[in-house]
Amino acid sequence: MKNREFNETNDIVYGVHAVTESLTANTGNKLYIQDDLRGKNVDKIKNLAAEKKVSISWMPKKTLNDMTNGAVHQGFVLRVSEFAYAELDMILDKAAQEENPLILILDGLNDPHNFGSILRTADATNVTGVIIPKHRAVGVTPVVAKTSTGAIEHVPIARVTNLSQTLDKLKEQGFWVFGTDMNGTPSHKWNTSGKLALIIGNEGKGISQNIKKQVDGMITIPMNGHVQSLNASVAAAVLMYEVFRHKID
């Protein structure tokens, strides 16, 4: 019989990196460790939990499998506080203090693995913040947390009701808004100076038509193979690094 306590899966993170980052960020409430697990990671995470005054329960692997719906948990599951999304104004305030800030906007992304991978790259490339819509898009889930390897604790994520109004607000603040498209400026010729907002569209449909009308320009990633499109997280990574490399030149 599954424990009632484990029925909600959106308030857990799992895996060594995600659990460590959540404990470090003081968002953990209770830690579950696989009862036959031994080694450095166990000692490290157990000590961190003790330091943060988070209680520990030792559980059979099957119980942890049930908690995570069979995901790869590496023997560690952490019950966490509900994810605290950032306010849009907080991201804008952060951008105002940065030179050439980049804000990423995910328009209807549905795959939590893509979202997690994008966050991981966003952290690596000093992206100012990420904006997602509240409806018809993936939010922060345990899969996102695991795939991001803890980046959700470092990259501010705002969830907005109206993406179109948010783009208007960004433009008022002096941001240039770019989308991705097959027919646009090649990414290596993209002028990445100034305040940038980059829209990554849905995995299948791309950027929605009403949002497309608001962009200042489209960016194309040059390709020379048989496949004419990239996975959303790969395309996002290529463009994030394009902006980042100009910052570090």
Secondary structure, DSSP 8 states (H G I E B T S, - for coil): ---GGGS--TTEEESHHHHHHHHHTT-EEEEEEETT--SHHHHHHHHHHHHTT-EEEEE-HHHHHHHTTT---TTEEEEE-----B-HHHHHHHHHTSSS-EEEEESS---HHHHHHHHHHHHHTT--EEEEESSSS----HHHHHHTTTGGGTS-EEEES-HHHHHHHHHHTT-EEEEEEEEEEEGGG----S-EEEEE-BTTTBS-HHHHTT-SEEEE----SS-----HHHHHHHHHHHHHHHHH-
